[in-house]
Amino acid sequence: MNNEPNSAAVVVRDLERRFGSFLAVNRLSFSVGKGEIFGFLGPNGAGKSTTIRMLCGILAPTGGGGAVAGFDIRTQAEQIKEHIGYMSQRFSLYEDLTVEENIDFYSGIYGIPKERKRARKEWVIEMAGLAERRRAPTGTLSGGWKQRLALGCAILHEPPILFLDEPTSGVDPNSRRRFWDLIYELSGQGVTVFITTHYMDEAEHCDRLAMIYQGELIASGTPQSLKTEAMTNEILEVFCDRPQDAIEAIERTERTEGTERTEFSSLLLGAALFGNGLHVTVRDAAAAAPALHRLLGGQGHHVSRIEPIAPSMEDVFVALIERHDRSHPPLAEVLR
């Protein structure tokens, strides 16, 4: 890995991890530039946490390799740990210790010099907004405060690379926004941020993305490039009464014969609930919109609006998963 460009903070090549016969991570290859906010997206169970644990030197790969901060993930795990911050999916602080005691504990773990400990402690307390709660037991803090305190403890030693594994899972929207403000601030200071998430809206905040599904890398690029290049179809946003019933009506068109089947079903690629409406993926929005309006009207639905929209990151991810599933049939079908 020593021949990788200096601009790469993280490099992986054909990274693999097996647990017995189960392949959790399947030959992943990508790189992360220094100072980037790199999003690692995928549903729960996709292999995100397993990958991040290998990159942090916590779990050994069973195939392939990589480098983090220039150190080999197979042979230099201890050196990697000295150059990274890691915030795990589970809350990693001691709830029976106070805020200050947790910071002091992690200062010792990271070997922060005595002359720097006080300044770093005050920085964490200020960053987390915990000046008035510095002596409170950590277990009494709200989810957002715990999250910011955990982030502060992860970067006490000012590492150049920060790994965040589902850091905003289970916290309120305001806390998520504030947490992302902190991520932007760190990136602006040159810190590389590698963040795993299953929140598609958070993908918009990243410089680049890698999408993982069933242990495989199914797409990578900037948020905008994924929207324009990965989405070869169009999205109709539909607002009508009884949207769940409307989805069932749309899906039934694939199992029926007649005029609507030839007019609309040949254009239909998928439909999903999205907020108070539907997102319907089609081949030709101009032709599909009036046909869909007639279909739903004929089923007794009041349609207030059908219009083409730019795809969201969630639309992109759903389309990529469906494309992957079509090209990777279940084992039962393969053996049939």
Contacts in CASP RR format, 6 or more apart in sequence:
PFRMAT RR
TARGET T0000
AUTHOR 0000-0000-0000
METHOD contacts of the structure
MODEL  1
MNNEPNSAAVVVRDLERRFGSFLAVNRLSFSVGKGEIFGFLGPNGAGKST
TIRMLCGILAPTGGGGAVAGFDIRTQAEQIKEHIGYMSQRFSLYEDLTVE
ENIDFYSGIYGIPKERKRARKEWVIEMAGLAERRRAPTGTLSGGWKQRLA
LGCAILHEPPILFLDEPTSGVDPNSRRRFWDLIYELSGQGVTVFITTHYM
DEAEHCDRLAMIYQGELIASGTPQSLKTEAMTNEILEVFCDRPQDAIEAI
ERTERTEGTERTEFSSLLLGAALFGNGLHVTVRDAAAAAPALHRLLGGQG
HHVSRIEPIAPSMEDVFVALIERHDRSHPPLAEVLR
1 11 0 8 1.000
1 65 0 8 1.000
1 66 0 8 1.000
1 67 0 8 1.000
1 70 0 8 1.000
1 72 0 8 1.000
2 70 0 8 1.000
4 11 0 8 1.000
4 31 0 8 1.000
4 67 0 8 1.000
4 70 0 8 1.000
6 34 0 8 1.000
7 33 0 8 1.000
7 34 0 8 1.000
8 31 0 8 1.000
8 32 0 8 1.000
8 33 0 8 1.000
8 34 0 8 1.000
8 67 0 8 1.000
9 32 0 8 1.000
9 33 0 8 1.000
9 34 0 8 1.000
9 35 0 8 1.000
9 36 0 8 1.000
9 68 0 8 1.000
9 69 0 8 1.000
9 160 0 8 1.000
9 161 0 8 1.000
9 192 0 8 1.000
10 31 0 8 1.000
10 32 0 8 1.000
10 33 0 8 1.000
10 38 0 8 1.000
10 55 0 8 1.000
10 67 0 8 1.000
10 68 0 8 1.000
10 161 0 8 1.000
10 192 0 8 1.000
10 194 0 8 1.000
11 31 0 8 1.000
11 32 0 8 1.000
11 66 0 8 1.000
11 67 0 8 1.000
12 28 0 8 1.000
12 29 0 8 1.000
12 30 0 8 1.000
12 31 0 8 1.000
12 51 0 8 1.000
12 55 0 8 1.000
12 64 0 8 1.000
12 65 0 8 1.000
12 66 0 8 1.000
12 73 0 8 1.000
13 29 0 8 1.000
13 64 0 8 1.000
13 65 0 8 1.000
13 66 0 8 1.000
14 27 0 8 1.000
14 28 0 8 1.000
14 29 0 8 1.000
14 63 0 8 1.000
14 64 0 8 1.000
14 65 0 8 1.000
15 25 0 8 1.000
15 27 0 8 1.000
15 28 0 8 1.000
15 29 0 8 1.000
15 51 0 8 1.000
15 54 0 8 1.000
15 61 0 8 1.000
15 63 0 8 1.000
15 64 0 8 1.000
15 65 0 8 1.000
15 66 0 8 1.000
16 23 0 8 1.000
16 25 0 8 1.000
16 26 0 8 1.000
16 27 0 8 1.000
16 28 0 8 1.000
16 61 0 8 1.000
16 62 0 8 1.000
16 63 0 8 1.000
16 64 0 8 1.000
17 23 0 8 1.000
17 24 0 8 1.000
17 25 0 8 1.000
17 50 0 8 1.000
17 51 0 8 1.000
17 54 0 8 1.000
17 59 0 8 1.000
17 61 0 8 1.000
17 62 0 8 1.000
17 63 0 8 1.000
18 24 0 8 1.000
18 62 0 8 1.000
23 215 0 8 1.000
24 47 0 8 1.000
24 50 0 8 1.000
24 215 0 8 1.000
25 47 0 8 1.000
25 50 0 8 1.000
25 51 0 8 1.000
25 54 0 8 1.000
25 61 0 8 1.000
25 215 0 8 1.000
26 214 0 8 1.000
26 215 0 8 1.000
26 216 0 8 1.000
27 64 0 8 1.000
27 216 0 8 1.000
28 51 0 8 1.000
28 210 0 8 1.000
28 212 0 8 1.000
28 215 0 8 1.000
28 216 0 8 1.000
28 217 0 8 1.000
29 217 0 8 1.000
30 210 0 8 1.000
30 217 0 8 1.000
30 220 0 8 1.000
32 38 0 8 1.000
32 192 0 8 1.000
32 194 0 8 1.000
32 208 0 8 1.000
33 192 0 8 1.000
34 160 0 8 1.000
34 190 0 8 1.000
34 192 0 8 1.000
35 187 0 8 1.000
35 188 0 8 1.000
35 190 0 8 1.000
35 191 0 8 1.000
35 192 0 8 1.000
35 193 0 8 1.000
36 187 0 8 1.000
36 192 0 8 1.000
36 193 0 8 1.000
36 207 0 8 1.000
36 208 0 8 1.000
37 183 0 8 1.000
37 184 0 8 1.000
37 187 0 8 1.000
37 193 0 8 1.000
37 195 0 8 1.000
37 205 0 8 1.000
37 206 0 8 1.000
37 207 0 8 1.000
38 192 0 8 1.000
38 193 0 8 1.000
38 194 0 8 1.000
38 195 0 8 1.000
38 206 0 8 1.000
38 207 0 8 1.000
38 208 0 8 1.000
38 209 0 8 1.000
38 210 0 8 1.000
39 194 0 8 1.000
39 195 0 8 1.000
39 196 0 8 1.000
39 197 0 8 1.000
39 203 0 8 1.000
39 206 0 8 1.000
39 208 0 8 1.000
39 209 0 8 1.000
39 210 0 8 1.000
40 48 0 8 1.000
40 51 0 8 1.000
40 52 0 8 1.000
40 194 0 8 1.000
40 195 0 8 1.000
40 196 0 8 1.000
40 197 0 8 1.000
40 209 0 8 1.000
40 210 0 8 1.000
40 212 0 8 1.000
41 48 0 8 1.000
41 196 0 8 1.000
41 197 0 8 1.000
41 198 0 8 1.000
41 200 0 8 1.000
41 203 0 8 1.000
41 209 0 8 1.000
41 210 0 8 1.000
41 211 0 8 1.000
41 212 0 8 1.000
41 313 0 8 1.000
41 317 0 8 1.000
42 48 0 8 1.000
42 196 0 8 1.000
42 197 0 8 1.000
42 198 0 8 1.000
42 211 0 8 1.000
42 212 0 8 1.000
42 213 0 8 1.000
42 317 0 8 1.000
43 198 0 8 1.000
43 213 0 8 1.000
44 198 0 8 1.000
46 212 0 8 1.000
46 213 0 8 1.000
46 214 0 8 1.000
46 215 0 8 1.000
47 212 0 8 1.000
47 215 0 8 1.000
48 165 0 8 1.000
48 166 0 8 1.000
48 196 0 8 1.000
48 198 0 8 1.000
48 212 0 8 1.000
49 89 0 8 1.000
49 165 0 8 1.000
49 166 0 8 1.000
49 196 0 8 1.000
50 59 0 8 1.000
51 196 0 8 1.000
51 212 0 8 1.000
52 86 0 8 1.000
52 163 0 8 1.000
52 165 0 8 1.000
52 194 0 8 1.000
52 196 0 8 1.000
53 59 0 8 1.000
54 60 0 8 1.000
54 61 0 8 1.000
54 73 0 8 1.000
55 66 0 8 1.000
55 68 0 8 1.000
55 73 0 8 1.000
55 80 0 8 1.000
55 163 0 8 1.000
55 194 0 8 1.000
56 68 0 8 1.000
56 80 0 8 1.000
56 81 0 8 1.000
56 84 0 8 1.000
56 86 0 8 1.000
56 163 0 8 1.000
57 68 0 8 1.000
57 73 0 8 1.000
57 77 0 8 1.000
57 80 0 8 1.000
57 81 0 8 1.000
58 77 0 8 1.000
60 74 0 8 1.000
60 77 0 8 1.000
61 73 0 8 1.000
61 74 0 8 1.000
65 72 0 8 1.000
65 73 0 8 1.000
65 74 0 8 1.000
66 72 0 8 1.000
66 73 0 8 1.000
66 74 0 8 1.000
67 73 0 8 1.000
68 80 0 8 1.000
68 83 0 8 1.000
68 84 0 8 1.000
68 161 0 8 1.000
69 79 0 8 1.000
69 80 0 8 1.000
69 83 0 8 1.000
69 84 0 8 1.000
69 160 0 8 1.000
69 161 0 8 1.000
71 79 0 8 1.000
71 80 0 8 1.000
71 83 0 8 1.000
73 80 0 8 1.000
83 159 0 8 1.000
83 160 0 8 1.000
83 161 0 8 1.000
84 159 0 8 1.000
84 160 0 8 1.000
84 161 0 8 1.000
84 162 0 8 1.000
84 163 0 8 1.000
85 154 0 8 1.000
85 155 0 8 1.000
85 157 0 8 1.000
85 159 0 8 1.000
85 161 0 8 1.000
85 162 0 8 1.000
85 163 0 8 1.000
86 154 0 8 1.000
86 162 0 8 1.000
86 163 0 8 1.000
86 165 0 8 1.000
87 150 0 8 1.000
87 151 0 8 1.000
87 154 0 8 1.000
87 162 0 8 1.000
87 163 0 8 1.000
87 164 0 8 1.000
87 165 0 8 1.000
87 167 0 8 1.000
88 165 0 8 1.000
89 165 0 8 1.000
89 166 0 8 1.000
89 169 0 8 1.000
91 146 0 8 1.000
91 150 0 8 1.000
92 150 0 8 1.000
92 153 0 8 1.000
93 102 0 8 1.000
93 138 0 8 1.000
93 146 0 8 1.000
93 149 0 8 1.000
93 150 0 8 1.000
93 153 0 8 1.000
94 101 0 8 1.000
94 102 0 8 1.000
94 105 0 8 1.000
94 138 0 8 1.000
95 137 0 8 1.000
95 138 0 8 1.000
95 139 0 8 1.000
96 137 0 8 1.000
96 138 0 8 1.000
96 139 0 8 1.000
97 105 0 8 1.000
97 137 0 8 1.000
97 138 0 8 1.000
98 134 0 8 1.000
98 135 0 8 1.000
98 136 0 8 1.000
98 137 0 8 1.000
98 138 0 8 1.000
99 125 0 8 1.000
99 128 0 8 1.000
99 130 0 8 1.000
99 133 0 8 1.000
99 134 0 8 1.000
99 135 0 8 1.000
99 136 0 8 1.000
99 138 0 8 1.000
99 141 0 8 1.000
99 149 0 8 1.000
100 121 0 8 1.000
100 125 0 8 1.000
100 134 0 8 1.000
100 135 0 8 1.000
102 138 0 8 1.000
102 149 0 8 1.000
102 153 0 8 1.000
103 120 0 8 1.000
103 121 0 8 1.000
103 124 0 8 1.000
103 125 0 8 1.000
103 149 0 8 1.000
103 152 0 8 1.000
103 153 0 8 1.000
103 156 0 8 1.000
104 117 0 8 1.000
104 121 0 8 1.000
106 153 0 8 1.000
106 156 0 8 1.000
107 117 0 8 1.000
107 120 0 8 1.000
107 121 0 8 1.000
107 156 0 8 1.000
110 156 0 8 1.000
110 157 0 8 1.000
111 157 0 8 1.000
112 120 0 8 1.000
112 156 0 8 1.000
112 157 0 8 1.000
120 156 0 8 1.000
120 158 0 8 1.000
124 149 0 8 1.000
124 152 0 8 1.000
124 153 0 8 1.000
124 156 0 8 1.000
125 131 0 8 1.000
125 134 0 8 1.000
127 148 0 8 1.000
127 151 0 8 1.000
127 152 0 8 1.000
127 182 0 8 1.000
128 145 0 8 1.000
128 148 0 8 1.000
128 149 0 8 1.000
128 151 0 8 1.000
128 152 0 8 1.000
129 145 0 8 1.000
129 148 0 8 1.000
130 136 0 8 1.000
130 141 0 8 1.000
130 145 0 8 1.000
130 148 0 8 1.000
130 149 0 8 1.000
133 141 0 8 1.000
133 145 0 8 1.000
138 146 0 8 1.000
138 149 0 8 1.000
139 146 0 8 1.000
141 149 0 8 1.000
142 175 0 8 1.000
143 170 0 8 1.000
143 171 0 8 1.000
143 175 0 8 1.000
144 171 0 8 1.000
144 172 0 8 1.000
144 175 0 8 1.000
144 178 0 8 1.000
144 179 0 8 1.000
147 167 0 8 1.000
147 168 0 8 1.000
147 171 0 8 1.000
147 175 0 8 1.000
147 179 0 8 1.000
148 178 0 8 1.000
148 179 0 8 1.000
148 182 0 8 1.000
150 167 0 8 1.000
151 164 0 8 1.000
151 167 0 8 1.000
151 179 0 8 1.000
151 182 0 8 1.000
154 162 0 8 1.000
154 164 0 8 1.000
155 162 0 8 1.000
155 186 0 8 1.000
155 191 0 8 1.000
159 191 0 8 1.000
160 190 0 8 1.000
160 191 0 8 1.000
160 192 0 8 1.000
161 191 0 8 1.000
161 192 0 8 1.000
161 194 0 8 1.000
162 186 0 8 1.000
162 191 0 8 1.000
162 192 0 8 1.000
162 193 0 8 1.000
162 194 0 8 1.000
163 194 0 8 1.000
163 195 0 8 1.000
164 183 0 8 1.000
164 193 0 8 1.000
164 194 0 8 1.000
164 195 0 8 1.000
164 196 0 8 1.000
165 196 0 8 1.000
166 196 0 8 1.000
166 197 0 8 1.000
166 198 0 8 1.000
167 179 0 8 1.000
167 195 0 8 1.000
167 197 0 8 1.000
168 175 0 8 1.000
168 176 0 8 1.000
168 179 0 8 1.000
168 180 0 8 1.000
168 197 0 8 1.000
168 199 0 8 1.000
168 202 0 8 1.000
169 197 0 8 1.000
169 198 0 8 1.000
171 179 0 8 1.000
176 199 0 8 1.000
176 202 0 8 1.000
180 202 0 8 1.000
180 205 0 8 1.000
183 193 0 8 1.000
183 195 0 8 1.000
183 205 0 8 1.000
184 205 0 8 1.000
186 193 0 8 1.000
187 193 0 8 1.000
187 207 0 8 1.000
195 202 0 8 1.000
195 206 0 8 1.000
197 203 0 8 1.000
200 312 0 8 1.000
200 313 0 8 1.000
200 314 0 8 1.000
200 317 0 8 1.000
201 313 0 8 1.000
201 314 0 8 1.000
203 209 0 8 1.000
203 223 0 8 1.000
203 313 0 8 1.000
204 223 0 8 1.000
204 313 0 8 1.000
206 223 0 8 1.000
207 222 0 8 1.000
208 220 0 8 1.000
208 221 0 8 1.000
208 222 0 8 1.000
209 219 0 8 1.000
209 220 0 8 1.000
209 221 0 8 1.000
209 222 0 8 1.000
209 223 0 8 1.000
209 226 0 8 1.000
210 217 0 8 1.000
210 219 0 8 1.000
210 220 0 8 1.000
210 221 0 8 1.000
211 217 0 8 1.000
211 218 0 8 1.000
211 219 0 8 1.000
211 220 0 8 1.000
211 226 0 8 1.000
211 317 0 8 1.000
211 320 0 8 1.000
212 218 0 8 1.000
213 320 0 8 1.000
213 321 0 8 1.000
213 324 0 8 1.000
214 324 0 8 1.000
214 328 0 8 1.000
216 324 0 8 1.000
218 320 0 8 1.000
218 321 0 8 1.000
218 323 0 8 1.000
218 324 0 8 1.000
219 226 0 8 1.000
219 230 0 8 1.000
219 316 0 8 1.000
219 320 0 8 1.000
223 313 0 8 1.000
226 313 0 8 1.000
226 316 0 8 1.000
227 310 0 8 1.000
227 311 0 8 1.000
227 313 0 8 1.000
227 316 0 8 1.000
230 316 0 8 1.000
230 319 0 8 1.000
230 320 0 8 1.000
231 311 0 8 1.000
231 315 0 8 1.000
231 316 0 8 1.000
231 319 0 8 1.000
233 269 0 8 1.000
233 281 0 8 1.000
233 282 0 8 1.000
233 283 0 8 1.000
233 319 0 8 1.000
234 281 0 8 1.000
234 282 0 8 1.000
234 283 0 8 1.000
234 284 0 8 1.000
234 285 0 8 1.000
234 288 0 8 1.000
234 308 0 8 1.000
235 279 0 8 1.000
235 280 0 8 1.000
235 281 0 8 1.000
235 282 0 8 1.000
235 285 0 8 1.000
235 308 0 8 1.000
235 309 0 8 1.000
235 310 0 8 1.000
235 311 0 8 1.000
235 315 0 8 1.000
236 279 0 8 1.000
236 280 0 8 1.000
236 281 0 8 1.000
236 282 0 8 1.000
236 285 0 8 1.000
236 288 0 8 1.000
236 289 0 8 1.000
236 292 0 8 1.000
236 306 0 8 1.000
236 307 0 8 1.000
236 308 0 8 1.000
236 309 0 8 1.000
237 274 0 8 1.000
237 277 0 8 1.000
237 278 0 8 1.000
237 279 0 8 1.000
237 305 0 8 1.000
237 306 0 8 1.000
237 307 0 8 1.000
237 308 0 8 1.000
237 309 0 8 1.000
238 246 0 8 1.000
238 277 0 8 1.000
238 278 0 8 1.000
238 279 0 8 1.000
238 280 0 8 1.000
238 292 0 8 1.000
238 296 0 8 1.000
238 303 0 8 1.000
238 305 0 8 1.000
238 306 0 8 1.000
239 276 0 8 1.000
239 277 0 8 1.000
239 278 0 8 1.000
239 303 0 8 1.000
239 304 0 8 1.000
239 305 0 8 1.000
239 306 0 8 1.000
240 246 0 8 1.000
240 277 0 8 1.000
240 278 0 8 1.000
240 296 0 8 1.000
240 301 0 8 1.000
240 302 0 8 1.000
240 303 0 8 1.000
240 304 0 8 1.000
241 301 0 8 1.000
241 302 0 8 1.000
242 301 0 8 1.000
243 273 0 8 1.000
243 276 0 8 1.000
243 277 0 8 1.000
243 278 0 8 1.000
244 273 0 8 1.000
245 299 0 8 1.000
245 301 0 8 1.000
246 278 0 8 1.000
246 296 0 8 1.000
246 299 0 8 1.000
246 301 0 8 1.000
247 271 0 8 1.000
247 272 0 8 1.000
247 273 0 8 1.000
247 278 0 8 1.000
249 295 0 8 1.000
249 296 0 8 1.000
249 299 0 8 1.000
249 301 0 8 1.000
250 268 0 8 1.000
250 270 0 8 1.000
250 271 0 8 1.000
250 278 0 8 1.000
250 280 0 8 1.000
250 292 0 8 1.000
250 295 0 8 1.000
250 296 0 8 1.000
251 271 0 8 1.000
253 260 0 8 1.000
253 261 0 8 1.000
253 264 0 8 1.000
253 265 0 8 1.000
253 268 0 8 1.000
253 295 0 8 1.000
254 261 0 8 1.000
254 265 0 8 1.000
254 268 0 8 1.000
260 291 0 8 1.000
260 294 0 8 1.000
260 295 0 8 1.000
263 291 0 8 1.000
263 294 0 8 1.000
264 288 0 8 1.000
264 291 0 8 1.000
264 292 0 8 1.000
264 294 0 8 1.000
264 295 0 8 1.000
266 283 0 8 1.000
267 282 0 8 1.000
267 283 0 8 1.000
267 284 0 8 1.000
267 287 0 8 1.000
267 288 0 8 1.000
267 291 0 8 1.000
268 280 0 8 1.000
268 281 0 8 1.000
268 282 0 8 1.000
268 288 0 8 1.000
269 281 0 8 1.000
269 282 0 8 1.000
269 283 0 8 1.000
269 319 0 8 1.000
269 322 0 8 1.000
270 280 0 8 1.000
270 281 0 8 1.000
270 322 0 8 1.000
271 278 0 8 1.000
271 279 0 8 1.000
271 280 0 8 1.000
271 281 0 8 1.000
272 278 0 8 1.000
272 279 0 8 1.000
272 318 0 8 1.000
274 312 0 8 1.000
274 314 0 8 1.000
279 309 0 8 1.000
279 312 0 8 1.000
279 315 0 8 1.000
280 288 0 8 1.000
280 292 0 8 1.000
281 315 0 8 1.000
281 318 0 8 1.000
281 319 0 8 1.000
282 288 0 8 1.000
282 292 0 8 1.000
285 308 0 8 1.000
286 308 0 8 1.000
289 306 0 8 1.000
289 307 0 8 1.000
289 308 0 8 1.000
292 306 0 8 1.000
293 303 0 8 1.000
293 306 0 8 1.000
296 303 0 8 1.000
297 303 0 8 1.000
311 319 0 8 1.000
END
